[in-house]
Amino acid sequence: MPQSLDASAVRTWCRLALHELGRTREEIDAINVYPVADRDTGTNLYLTVESAAQSVDAVFDGHAASGARPDRAEAVRAMAHGALIGARGNSGTILAQLLRGMGEVLADKPDETTAATTTAATTAAAAAVAPAALTPLTPLEHEAEAEDEADADALRAALRCAAASAYQAVAHPVEGTMLSVAMAAAEAAAFAVGTTSAIARAAYEGARRALAATPGQLDVLGRAGVVDAGGLGLVAVLGALVDAIDGEGRAVPRPEAVSGAVAIPQVPVADAADPHAVPGDPAYEVIYLLEAPDSAISVLREQLDALGDSLVVVGGDGLWNVHIHADDPGAVIEAGIEAGRPYRIRITHFGEAARDPARSAACDTESQRHGTYAEPTRRAVVAVVRGDGLAALCAQAGATVVRACPDAPLTGREIAEAVRRVGALEVVLLPNDGELRDAVGAAAEQARAEGVRVALIPTRSPVQGIAALAVHEPTRRFDEDVVAMTSAAGATRYAELAVAERESWTMAGVCQAGDVLGLIDGDVVVIGGNLVETGMIVLDRMLAAGGEMVTLVLGEGVPDDLAECLQAHVRDSHLAVDTVVYGGGQPAACPLIIGVE
């Protein structure tokens, strides 16, 4: 059932957009040829939306203690602010302005005159289609209908304001980019009649049509045979808006968002038009946040416009995000100092980052001034873990540990920051959790863009990470070390015991709150009454296919005899299988993790 465009819908939209961009990030990166063929548009959009979603979640968390919920104005302002401070790259900066433009309208009450006009038009259109089918509405239905009409009108205005403000933020707008897609979405919404869901869907379909037209509008896209990467990301974000308003409350895969309108081939780097290969193109990307009065921005735009291209300045109310491609990053920063206080300064040298992966070509000047980065080392392993015991175990094996907390999921930005801090030229990433795949993948792409050689080993459980670390040898060639670690992780099946928090459906049947669930490779296969019994069943199923080593990782508060009982069961029932036990300290909701090599 469709829901109103309230704070919860905004939060759901952010989460679904993050999921969709995580799913399509690599494909969007692959077709990124304009304005710079640096293969990072999908990653930049993901990190921008991740910051927006995190900001909205923080608003909800702040209200949770009082039992209240934020209103729509608070949610959309948080979304816009989060996107602004976390915007990455040209596409991320434009998306931040689009969200800010939408937020300016959605944070205000809809115009009553416009809403009344829209209501009359909607009623007339419905009567023309089926006048005999109209029946009197109840007071509650009247209220819901009026609320939806107001939301629909607000969404039309929000999309129109978003597109207009994005065009204003870009110094030299170019058709055939995500700007064209945004304007087409706004125009389609303006002519649509119906519910909020209908308006959102019209905007989405209009964006898809505009995306399909981008190769004919921009020569570099036509030569490469691709659509605009930023526009593709915006279509994904608008598809998530449709899902959020339709009330699904879940991330529904939308393959049509990336392939239904046009064919999108994968573009090898060598085949794409590379602006960096052309003498005279700007060598650096400069991004910073700027605290400055609104009156100083027009002068700043003029100064920066003379220094480079791809200039985008977004924001307002004293806080701005500045993005430009230029040859003289010092002059760009000096212009910011004249206007106000620049910080979170990031400078990326395009050519060096692309051609010399052994060098880090980007820097966060503020962090470097405070000495938070280590001296460069040759190679490091960064492992994400939950629990003190697992952290100590991975650290002893030579990994740099990033702690994950179940109440505050790690973001790609935090993981990328951990990679920067180790200061290594080569990094192996071990996520150790399937749910972190998108965030770790985005962090890996960000590190690669900064000149770090990164290998992501898709470990879905800490026991796979432990197996990979056991064969890690930093003196080997990087590729050989990664292959050995990947093979060890892939040869390790994983399982875990979890305690059900509520009644729910599983692949093994219906479970009740307090039941012990046995999961193998992420799927529930056993519903049991206690840890020992369920653990034995899971071990038997895993060892039925063979195995030489069993690893048991104990969580917080498990019974003292759990490990002893399971070890005895393996010893008595499965010959020539060794067992090793570690105290992992992971949360009590996951009392046991099992690995079989």
C-alpha positions as a printed NumPy array, in Angstrom:
array([[  0.   ,   0.   ,   0.   ],
       [  1.457,   3.413,  -0.943],
       [  2.553,   5.543,   1.978],
       [  2.666,   9.296,   2.425],
       [  5.834,  11.216,   1.668],
       [  6.728,  11.565,   5.354],
       [  9.961,  11.265,   7.329],
       [  9.833,   7.464,   7.269],
       [  9.479,   7.492,   3.489],
       [ 12.52 ,   9.788,   3.225],
       [ 14.528,   7.404,   5.396],
       [ 13.394,   4.421,   3.339],
       [ 14.266,   6.27 ,   0.138],
       [ 17.822,   6.882,   1.351],
       [ 18.27 ,   3.254,   2.338],
       [ 16.857,   1.89 ,  -0.924],
       [ 18.931,   4.32 ,  -2.984],
       [ 22.059,   3.229,  -1.125],
       [ 21.225,  -0.417,  -1.771],
       [ 20.548,   0.199,  -5.466],
       [ 23.74 ,   2.209,  -5.966],
       [ 25.686,  -0.482,  -4.151],
       [ 24.219,  -3.076,  -6.508],
       [ 24.981,  -1.073,  -9.66 ],
       [ 28.106,   0.786,  -8.524],
       [ 30.582,  -1.254, -10.564],
       [ 28.463,  -1.018, -13.708],
       [ 28.161,   2.751, -13.342],
       [ 31.912,   3.064, -12.75 ],
       [ 32.579,   1.003, -15.887],
       [ 30.756,   3.4  , -18.24 ],
       [ 32.138,   6.612, -16.725],
       [ 33.706,   8.519, -19.647],
       [ 32.507,  12.097, -19.004],
       [ 33.639,  14.603, -17.823],
       [ 36.656,  12.467, -16.867],
       [ 37.127,   8.787, -17.647],
       [ 38.316,   7.981, -14.133],
       [ 35.835,   5.144, -13.429],
       [ 34.529,   6.469, -10.123],
       [ 31.05 ,   7.917, -10.748],
       [ 29.2  ,   4.96 ,  -9.216],
       [ 31.488,   4.953,  -6.193],
       [ 31.139,   8.717,  -5.714],
       [ 27.347,   8.541,  -5.901],
       [ 27.305,   5.631,  -3.44 ],
       [ 29.466,   7.513,  -0.911],
       [ 27.337,  10.65 ,  -1.289],
       [ 24.071,   8.796,  -0.637],
       [ 25.71 ,   6.846,   2.167],
       [ 26.456,  10.128,   3.929],
       [ 22.865,  11.304,   3.354],
       [ 21.411,   8.053,   4.738],
       [ 23.684,   8.186,   7.747],
       [ 22.575,  11.746,   8.507],
       [ 18.887,  10.797,   8.303],
       [ 19.446,   7.776,  10.559],
       [ 21.124,  10.053,  13.106],
       [ 17.999,  12.252,  13.224],
       [ 15.797,   9.211,  13.875],
       [ 18.205,   7.932,  16.532],
       [ 18.131,  11.319,  18.233],
       [ 14.337,  11.133,  18.541],
       [ 14.261,   7.491,  19.609],
       [ 14.97 ,   8.18 ,  23.296],
       [ 11.789,  10.262,  23.623],
       [  9.709,   7.872,  21.548],
       [  8.972,  10.633,  19.041],
       [  9.508,  10.607,  15.309],
       [ 11.084,  13.416,  13.285],
       [  8.86 ,  15.253,  10.847],
       [  9.475,  15.416,   7.113],
       [ 11.23 ,  18.761,   7.333],
       [ 13.848,  17.408,   9.728],
       [ 14.397,  14.29 ,   7.617],
       [ 14.847,  16.084,   4.277],
       [ 17.115,  18.717,   5.82 ],
       [ 19.26 ,  15.955,   7.297],
       [ 19.322,  14.166,   3.943],
       [ 20.442,  17.299,   2.119],
       [ 23.033,  18.207,   4.75 ],
       [ 24.474,  14.697,   4.804],
       [ 24.77 ,  14.636,   1.024],
       [ 26.395,  18.079,   1.013],
       [ 29.134,  17.28 ,   3.512],
       [ 29.757,  13.834,   2.043],
       [ 29.564,  14.66 ,  -1.674],
       [ 32.271,  13.048,  -3.797],
       [ 33.261,  13.898,  -7.345],
       [ 31.386,  15.827,  -9.975],
       [ 28.343,  13.532,  -9.95 ],
       [ 28.103,  13.345,  -6.174],
       [ 28.257,  17.118,  -5.873],
       [ 25.451,  17.567,  -8.407],
       [ 23.357,  14.908,  -6.649],
       [ 23.86 ,  16.754,  -3.366],
       [ 22.43 ,  19.887,  -4.954],
       [ 19.495,  17.955,  -6.398],
       [ 18.678,  16.608,  -2.927],
       [ 19.088,  20.063,  -1.438],
       [ 16.698,  21.514,  -4.017],
       [ 14.125,  18.852,  -3.213],
       [ 14.629,  19.403,   0.487],
       [ 13.952,  23.127,   0.249],
       [ 10.442,  22.396,  -1.047],
       [  9.626,  19.267,   0.96 ],
       [ 10.686,  20.956,   4.196],
       [  7.927,  23.55 ,   3.701],
       [  4.169,  23.093,   3.693],
       [  2.645,  22.74 ,   0.197],
       [  1.085,  25.837,  -1.324],
       [ -2.641,  25.67 ,  -0.574],
       [ -3.699,  27.37 ,  -3.818],
       [ -1.628,  25.046,  -5.966],
       [ -2.822,  22.051,  -3.978],
       [ -6.45 ,  23.082,  -4.506],
       [ -5.884,  23.48 ,  -8.24 ],
       [ -4.239,  20.074,  -8.43 ],
       [ -7.109,  18.533,  -6.462],
       [ -9.685,  19.957,  -8.857],
       [ -7.738,  18.724, -11.897],
       [ -7.33 ,  15.264, -10.401],
       [-11.04 ,  15.007,  -9.555],
       [-12.077,  16.166, -13.027],
       [ -9.724,  13.669, -14.691],
       [-11.074,  10.823, -12.557],
       [-14.682,  11.775, -13.316],
       [-13.95 ,  11.871, -17.043],
       [-12.6  ,   8.334, -16.933],
       [-15.306,   6.675, -14.82 ],
       [-17.97 ,   9.056, -13.497],
       [-20.301,   6.222, -12.495],
       [-17.655,   4.524, -10.425],
       [-17.18 ,   7.444,  -8.034],
       [-18.557,   6.74 ,  -4.584],
       [-18.715,   8.977,  -1.508],
       [-15.536,   8.915,   0.575],
       [-15.406,   8.52 ,   4.332],
       [-13.84 ,  11.349,   6.404],
       [-10.653,   9.292,   6.842],
       [-10.489,   8.604,   3.116],
       [-11.01 ,  12.313,   2.407],
       [ -8.149,  13.138,   4.778],
       [ -5.842,  10.54 ,   3.2  ],
       [ -6.736,  11.74 ,  -0.301],
       [ -6.069,  15.354,   0.62 ],
       [ -2.746,  14.422,   2.207],
       [ -1.663,  12.482,  -0.87 ],
       [ -2.673,  15.33 ,  -3.197],
       [ -0.597,  17.72 ,  -1.101],
       [  2.342,  15.292,  -1.198],
       [  1.998,  14.889,  -4.963],
       [  2.023,  18.642,  -5.46 ],
       [  5.03 ,  19.008,  -3.162],
       [  6.918,  16.287,  -5.054],
       [  6.276,  17.996,  -8.407],
       [  7.574,  21.282,  -7.036],
       [ 10.524,  19.568,  -5.339],
       [ 11.698,  17.884,  -8.536],
       [ 11.347,  21.159, -10.446],
       [ 13.345,  23.06 ,  -7.808],
       [ 16.009,  20.307,  -7.725],
       [ 16.634,  20.429, -11.473],
       [ 16.709,  24.238, -11.582],
       [ 19.117,  24.524,  -8.649],
       [ 21.449,  21.867, -10.106],
       [ 21.698,  23.773, -13.401],
       [ 22.498,  26.947, -11.456],
       [ 25.207,  25.182,  -9.434],
       [ 27.149,  24.023, -12.502],
       [ 29.263,  26.766, -14.075],
       [ 28.809,  25.484, -17.63 ],
       [ 25.893,  23.027, -17.874],
       [ 26.179,  20.372, -20.574],
       [ 23.246,  18.524, -22.106],
       [ 23.479,  14.754, -22.208],
       [ 24.487,  14.535, -18.546],
       [ 22.661,  13.893, -15.287],
       [ 21.435,  17.502, -15.515],
       [ 19.402,  16.575, -18.595],
       [ 18.083,  13.492, -16.81 ],
       [ 17.061,  15.576, -13.779],
       [ 15.266,  18.152, -15.918],
       [ 13.424,  15.441, -17.856],
       [ 12.297,  13.861, -14.582],
       [ 10.971,  17.209, -13.361],
       [  9.126,  17.903, -16.637],
       [  7.535,  14.443, -16.672],
       [  6.368,  14.921, -13.083],
       [  4.961,  18.362, -13.874],
       [  2.585,  16.926, -16.504],
       [  1.614,  13.834, -14.498],
       [ -1.741,  13.607, -12.73 ],
       [ -2.584,  11.313,  -9.844],
       [ -1.148,  10.109,  -6.569],
       [  2.288,  10.76 ,  -5.148],
       [  3.293,   7.308,  -6.362],
       [  2.144,   8.198,  -9.882],
       [  4.173,  11.412,  -9.829],
       [  7.306,   9.58 ,  -8.655],
       [  6.854,   6.89 , -11.296],
       [  6.358,   9.512, -14.03 ],
       [  9.587,  11.206, -12.964],
       [ 11.385,   7.867, -13.033],
       [ 10.112,   6.985, -16.496],
       [ 10.961,  10.464, -17.789],
       [ 14.488,  10.077, -16.411],
       [ 14.878,   6.703, -18.121],
       [ 13.848,   8.141, -21.476],
       [ 16.258,  11.04 , -21.05 ],
       [ 19.045,   8.647, -20.085],
       [ 18.518,   6.683, -23.306],
       [ 18.935,   9.914, -25.277],
       [ 22.257,  10.968, -23.709],
       [ 24.543,   9.21 , -26.259],
       [ 22.963,  11.322, -28.992],
       [ 23.459,  14.54 , -27.028],
       [ 27.104,  14.161, -26.009],
       [ 29.694,  13.038, -28.57 ],
       [ 32.005,  11.338, -26.083],
       [ 29.137,   9.093, -24.958],
       [ 28.161,   8.28 , -28.525],
       [ 31.734,   7.315, -29.441],
       [ 32.033,   5.052, -26.404],
       [ 28.552,   3.585, -26.944],
       [ 27.356,   4.276, -23.407],
       [ 24.825,   6.4  , -21.58 ],
       [ 25.853,   9.054, -19.075],
       [ 27.114,   7.425, -15.866],
       [ 25.798,  10.178, -13.58 ],
       [ 22.416,  10.014, -15.27 ],
       [ 22.328,   6.264, -14.759],
       [ 22.979,   6.778, -11.061],
       [ 20.199,   9.355, -10.852],
       [ 17.78 ,   6.901, -12.494],
       [ 18.689,   4.401,  -9.76 ],
       [ 17.986,   7.023,  -7.068],
       [ 14.607,   7.894,  -8.607],
       [ 13.733,   4.194,  -8.878],
       [ 14.404,   3.905,  -5.156],
       [ 12.043,   6.858,  -4.57 ],
       [  9.271,   4.968,  -6.388],
       [  9.853,   1.906,  -4.213],
       [  9.864,   4.009,  -1.03 ],
       [  6.569,   5.741,  -1.854],
       [  4.967,   2.5  ,  -3.006],
       [  5.476,   1.297,   0.551],
       [  7.541,  -1.794,  -0.205],
       [  9.947,  -1.038,   2.618],
       [ 12.576,  -3.219,   1.016],
       [ 15.18 ,  -2.952,  -1.702],
       [ 13.466,  -4.449,  -4.744],
       [ 15.976,  -5.202,  -7.523],
       [ 15.233,  -2.903, -10.452],
       [ 17.173,  -4.266, -13.436],
       [ 15.165,  -2.019, -15.724],
       [ 16.752,   0.954, -13.963],
       [ 20.047,   0.112, -15.618],
       [ 19.153,  -1.939, -18.669],
       [ 15.483,  -1.552, -19.538],
       [ 15.794,   1.666, -21.496],
       [ 19.066,   1.142, -23.322],
       [ 21.827,  -1.376, -23.774],
       [ 24.798,  -0.472, -21.607],
       [ 28.007,  -2.232, -22.656],
       [ 30.977,  -2.582, -20.351],
       [ 33.659,  -0.175, -21.556],
       [ 37.299,  -1.245, -21.167],
       [ 39.544,   1.56 , -19.983],
       [ 41.607,   1.371, -23.143],
       [ 38.523,   1.84 , -25.347],
       [ 37.077,   4.859, -23.568],
       [ 37.921,   8.382, -24.551],
       [ 40.415,   9.485, -21.901],
       [ 40.509,  13.265, -21.421],
       [ 43.741,  12.928, -19.421],
       [ 45.561,  11.777, -22.528],
       [ 44.928,  15.146, -24.171],
       [ 47.596,  17.755, -23.481],
       [ 46.243,  20.772, -21.683],
       [ 43.506,  19.032, -19.715],
       [ 43.405,  19.881, -15.984],
       [ 45.632,  17.561, -13.971],
       [ 43.92 ,  17.752, -10.577],
       [ 40.497,  17.341,  -9.011],
       [ 40.046,  19.621,  -6.005],
       [ 37.163,  19.256,  -3.555],
       [ 36.567,  21.017,  -0.269],
       [ 33.853,  22.141,   2.109],
       [ 33.671,  25.881,   2.586],
       [ 32.2  ,  27.949,   5.38 ],
       [ 31.455,  31.305,   3.75 ],
       [ 28.656,  33.884,   3.573],
       [ 26.311,  33.519,   0.632],
       [ 27.389,  36.955,  -0.616],
       [ 30.953,  35.7  ,  -1.221],
       [ 30.002,  32.847,  -3.549],
       [ 29.41 ,  34.783,  -6.775],
       [ 32.945,  36.216,  -6.622],
       [ 34.335,  32.782,  -5.773],
       [ 32.582,  31.229,  -8.779],
       [ 34.138,  33.831, -11.103],
       [ 37.626,  33.24 ,  -9.677],
       [ 37.353,  29.454,  -9.88 ],
       [ 35.808,  29.481, -13.341],
       [ 38.997,  31.103, -14.617],
       [ 41.138,  28.383, -13.024],
       [ 39.658,  25.204, -14.498],
       [ 36.578,  23.308, -15.606],
       [ 33.885,  20.968, -14.241],
       [ 33.18 ,  23.664, -11.65 ],
       [ 30.284,  22.884,  -9.316],
       [ 29.547,  24.931,  -6.201],
       [ 26.576,  23.681,  -4.176],
       [ 25.087,  24.468,  -0.798],
       [ 23.777,  27.518,   0.979],
       [ 23.167,  29.04 ,   4.394],
       [ 26.895,  29.439,   4.971],
       [ 28.048,  25.925,   4.046],
       [ 29.212,  24.999,   0.534],
       [ 30.79 ,  22.1  ,  -1.309],
       [ 33.273,  23.151,  -3.993],
       [ 34.371,  20.845,  -6.844],
       [ 36.675,  21.736,  -9.75 ],
       [ 39.222,  20.235, -12.163],
       [ 42.26 ,  22.516, -12.348],
       [ 46.012,  22.617, -12.96 ],
       [ 46.775,  24.807,  -9.942],
       [ 45.182,  23.346,  -6.796],
       [ 46.959,  25.94 ,  -4.666],
       [ 45.158,  28.783,  -6.409],
       [ 41.84 ,  26.953,  -5.982],
       [ 42.409,  26.66 ,  -2.242],
       [ 43.587,  30.279,  -1.964],
       [ 40.353,  31.42 ,  -3.597],
       [ 38.445,  29.452,  -0.951],
       [ 40.479,  31.093,   1.816],
       [ 39.606,  34.527,   0.462],
       [ 35.901,  33.602,   0.515],
       [ 35.811,  31.892,   3.912],
       [ 37.203,  28.788,   5.635],
       [ 37.898,  25.766,   3.424],
       [ 38.34 ,  22.368,   5.1  ],
       [ 38.178,  18.657,   4.275],
       [ 40.367,  19.513,   1.311],
       [ 40.996,  16.676,  -1.124],
       [ 43.374,  16.922,  -4.082],
       [ 43.593,  14.068,  -6.603],
       [ 46.131,  14.014,  -9.447],
       [ 44.329,  12.264, -12.299],
       [ 47.297,  11.055, -14.334],
       [ 49.418,   9.726, -11.475],
       [ 46.501,   7.944,  -9.838],
       [ 45.642,   6.215, -13.11 ],
       [ 49.126,   5.401, -14.343],
       [ 51.153,   4.638, -11.207],
       [ 49.171,   2.469,  -8.767],
       [ 52.193,   2.185,  -6.461],
       [ 51.853,   5.833,  -5.467],
       [ 49.142,   7.53 ,  -3.495],
       [ 48.197,  10.608,  -5.476],
       [ 45.453,  11.986,  -3.254],
       [ 45.707,  13.606,   0.129],
       [ 43.457,  14.928,   2.82 ],
       [ 45.449,  18.011,   3.745],
       [ 43.622,  18.65 ,   6.997],
       [ 44.244,  15.114,   8.271],
       [ 47.895,  15.253,   7.192],
       [ 48.422,  18.493,   9.083],
       [ 47.268,  16.725,  12.23 ],
       [ 49.577,  13.79 ,  11.595],
       [ 46.893,  11.079,  11.582],
       [ 48.408,   9.11 ,   8.689],
       [ 51.193,   6.58 ,   8.999],
       [ 54.369,   6.605,   6.933],
       [ 53.91 ,   4.553,   3.733],
       [ 54.491,   0.82 ,   4.107],
       [ 54.571,  -1.805,   1.389],
       [ 51.545,  -3.945,   2.241],
       [ 48.793,  -4.166,   4.831],
       [ 45.738,  -6.301,   5.53 ],
       [ 42.652,  -4.45 ,   6.801],
       [ 40.1  ,  -6.725,   8.477],
       [ 36.613,  -5.787,   9.679],
       [ 35.598,  -7.696,  12.829],
       [ 33.064,  -7.758,  15.648],
       [ 34.238,  -8.666,  19.144],
       [ 37.388,  -8.158,  21.23 ],
       [ 38.618, -11.713,  20.788],
       [ 38.361, -11.625,  17.011],
       [ 40.052,  -8.226,  16.951],
       [ 42.972,  -9.522,  19.006],
       [ 43.239, -12.659,  16.879],
       [ 43.378, -10.73 ,  13.599],
       [ 45.819,  -8.198,  15.031],
       [ 48.139, -11.014,  16.138],
       [ 48.045, -12.338,  12.572],
       [ 49.279,  -8.958,  11.317],
       [ 46.045,  -7.293,  10.24 ],
       [ 44.923,  -3.743,  10.888],
       [ 41.535,  -4.104,  12.565],
       [ 38.423,  -2.033,  11.908],
       [ 35.819,  -2.638,  14.599],
       [ 32.193,  -3.046,  13.513],
       [ 29.322,  -2.368,  15.882],
       [ 25.87 ,  -3.918,  15.301],
       [ 24.139,  -0.723,  16.434],
       [ 26.12 ,   1.508,  14.053],
       [ 26.971,  -0.213,  10.751],
       [ 30.268,   0.755,   9.185],
       [ 30.2  ,   3.063,   6.188],
       [ 32.372,   2.963,   3.098],
       [ 33.806,   6.303,   4.176],
       [ 35.007,   4.898,   7.526],
       [ 36.591,   1.872,   5.874],
       [ 38.299,   4.067,   3.268],
       [ 39.63 ,   6.221,   6.083],
       [ 41.115,   3.117,   7.748],
       [ 42.856,   2.238,   4.479],
       [ 44.336,   5.737,   4.307],
       [ 45.575,   5.565,   7.873],
       [ 47.617,   2.404,   7.342],
       [ 49.552,   4.323,   4.683],
       [ 50.318,   1.199,   2.631],
       [ 50.966,   1.019,  -1.095],
       [ 49.206,  -2.368,  -1.292],
       [ 46.153,  -3.296,   0.785],
       [ 44.172,  -6.505,   1.163],
       [ 40.615,  -5.938,   2.45 ],
       [ 38.761,  -8.612,   4.452],
       [ 35.117,  -7.536,   5.091],
       [ 34.229, -10.771,   6.974],
       [ 30.526,  -9.978,   6.585],
       [ 28.312, -10.33 ,   3.504],
       [ 26.284,  -7.262,   4.477],
       [ 29.391,  -5.067,   4.223],
       [ 30.079,  -6.   ,   0.595],
       [ 28.812,  -2.721,  -0.865],
       [ 30.492,  -0.485,   1.712],
       [ 33.849,  -2.277,   1.467],
       [ 33.629,  -2.315,  -2.326],
       [ 33.094,   1.443,  -2.382],
       [ 36.036,   1.921,  -0.003],
       [ 38.227,  -0.202,  -2.271],
       [ 37.333,   1.879,  -5.323],
       [ 38.008,   5.082,  -3.421],
       [ 41.441,   3.812,  -2.356],
       [ 42.261,   2.746,  -5.917],
       [ 41.345,   6.218,  -7.159],
       [ 43.894,   7.562,  -4.674],
       [ 46.691,   5.398,  -6.047],
       [ 46.573,   2.465,  -3.621],
       [ 46.698,  -1.06 ,  -5.016],
       [ 43.737,  -2.802,  -3.37 ],
       [ 42.503,  -6.389,  -3.432],
       [ 39.101,  -7.163,  -1.926],
       [ 38.762, -10.771,  -0.807],
       [ 34.996, -11.375,  -0.41 ],
       [ 35.092, -13.054,   3.   ],
       [ 31.521, -13.419,   4.299],
       [ 32.429, -14.665,   7.782],
       [ 35.245, -14.111,  10.29 ],
       [ 36.324, -17.773,   9.929],
       [ 37.048, -17.141,   6.251],
       [ 39.085, -14.106,   7.251],
       [ 41.007, -16.183,   9.798],
       [ 41.764, -18.777,   7.111],
       [ 42.992, -16.067,   4.74 ],
       [ 45.24 , -14.516,   7.39 ],
       [ 46.721, -17.924,   8.214],
       [ 48.333, -18.115,   4.757],
       [ 49.152, -14.395,   4.404],
       [ 52.8  , -13.872,   3.532],
       [ 53.815, -10.221,   3.036],
       [ 57.15 , -11.157,   1.409],
       [ 55.398, -12.799,  -1.547],
       [ 54.404, -10.922,  -4.67 ],
       [ 51.114,  -9.124,  -4.113],
       [ 49.173, -11.143,  -6.681],
       [ 50.476, -14.449,  -5.32 ],
       [ 49.591, -13.461,  -1.767],
       [ 46.071, -12.446,  -2.787],
       [ 45.534, -15.703,  -4.693],
       [ 46.68 , -17.775,  -1.709],
       [ 44.477, -15.85 ,   0.72 ],
       [ 41.478, -16.007,  -1.611],
       [ 41.908, -19.761,  -2.066],
       [ 42.104, -20.34 ,   1.686],
       [ 38.991, -18.24 ,   2.316],
       [ 37.084, -19.945,  -0.496],
       [ 37.948, -23.39 ,   0.853],
       [ 36.353, -22.535,   4.211],
       [ 32.629, -23.157,   4.62 ],
       [ 31.032, -21.072,   7.306],
       [ 28.062, -21.356,   9.628],
       [ 26.734, -19.687,  12.73 ],
       [ 24.209, -20.113,  15.469],
       [ 21.859, -17.218,  16.115],
       [ 19.055, -16.594,  18.59 ],
       [ 15.727, -15.614,  16.994],
       [ 14.444, -12.26 ,  18.223],
       [ 10.858, -12.716,  17.018],
       [  8.539, -15.111,  15.263],
       [  9.374, -15.26 ,  11.574],
       [  9.484, -17.415,   8.474],
       [ 12.763, -19.111,   7.545],
       [ 13.878, -21.64 ,   4.948],
       [ 13.66 , -24.285,   7.671],
       [ 10.135, -23.304,   8.759],
       [  8.592, -20.92 ,  11.278],
       [ 10.741, -19.972,  14.262],
       [  9.67 , -18.449,  17.553],
       [ 11.438, -15.825,  19.645],
       [ 14.241, -17.507,  21.592],
       [ 14.733, -20.409,  19.158],
       [ 18.288, -21.254,  18.167],
       [ 18.819, -20.981,  14.421],
       [ 21.555, -22.859,  12.614],
       [ 22.707, -21.07 ,   9.448],
       [ 25.052, -22.567,   6.845],
       [ 26.476, -20.185,   4.248],
       [ 23.889, -17.613,   5.321],
       [ 20.766, -19.794,   5.031],
       [ 18.74 , -21.135,   7.983],
       [ 18.868, -24.949,   7.853],
       [ 18.019, -25.895,  11.441],
       [ 15.655, -24.577,  14.109],
       [ 16.658, -25.974,  17.499],
       [ 15.939, -25.621,  21.172],
       [ 19.468, -25.224,  22.535],
       [ 22.994, -24.349,  21.402],
       [ 24.626, -27.767,  21.863],
       [ 21.975, -29.756,  20.015],
       [ 21.728, -27.265,  17.142],
       [ 25.506, -26.957,  16.91 ],
       [ 25.908, -30.733,  16.564],
       [ 23.342, -30.894,  13.752],
       [ 25.045, -28.05 ,  11.884],
       [ 28.479, -29.667,  12.273],
       [ 27.215, -33.016,  11.007],
       [ 25.713, -31.404,   7.924],
       [ 28.866, -29.449,   7.157],
       [ 31.226, -32.394,   7.705],
       [ 29.089, -34.752,   5.607],
       [ 30.858, -33.269,   2.585],
       [ 34.281, -33.742,   4.186],
       [ 36.627, -31.524,   6.123],
       [ 39.97 , -31.515,   7.908],
       [ 39.687, -28.649,  10.378],
       [ 36.801, -27.218,  12.401],
       [ 37.062, -23.703,  13.853],
       [ 34.706, -22.674,  16.66 ],
       [ 34.48 , -18.98 ,  17.537],
       [ 32.598, -18.41 ,  20.796],
       [ 30.519, -15.301,  21.436],
       [ 29.733, -13.392,  24.611],
       [ 28.031, -15.263,  27.432],
       [ 27.966, -18.747,  25.89 ],
       [ 27.683, -21.748,  28.264],
       [ 31.024, -22.965,  29.593],
       [ 30.53 , -26.465,  28.239],
       [ 29.485, -25.535,  24.695],
       [ 32.947, -25.803,  23.126],
       [ 33.777, -28.959,  25.087],
       [ 30.569, -30.723,  23.995],
       [ 31.035, -29.81 ,  20.341],
       [ 34.701, -30.799,  20.35 ],
       [ 33.796, -34.186,  21.831],
       [ 31.08 , -34.65 ,  19.209],
       [ 33.507, -33.967,  16.355],
       [ 36.116, -36.266,  17.891],
       [ 33.653, -39.133,  18.36 ],
       [ 31.681, -38.788,  15.119],
       [ 34.199, -37.593,  12.55 ],
       [ 37.587, -39.259,  12.371],
       [ 40.76 , -37.324,  11.54 ],
       [ 39.086, -33.923,  11.944],
       [ 40.873, -31.425,  14.194],
       [ 39.081, -28.706,  16.155],
       [ 40.381, -25.324,  17.267],
       [ 38.481, -22.954,  19.588],
       [ 38.753, -19.169,  19.834],
       [ 36.996, -16.697,  22.097],
       [ 35.605, -14.223,  19.601],
       [ 33.59 , -11.99 ,  21.902],
       [ 31.013, -11.272,  19.196],
       [ 27.543, -10.123,  20.377],
       [ 25.345, -12.615,  22.217],
       [ 22.865, -12.657,  19.326],
       [ 25.485, -14.727,  17.464],
       [ 26.825, -17.088,  20.158],
       [ 28.822, -19.365,  17.827],
       [ 30.572, -19.082,  14.464],
       [ 31.749, -22.292,  12.794],
       [ 34.281, -22.807,  10.031],
       [ 35.12 , -26.031,   8.208],
       [ 38.221, -26.242,   6.029]])
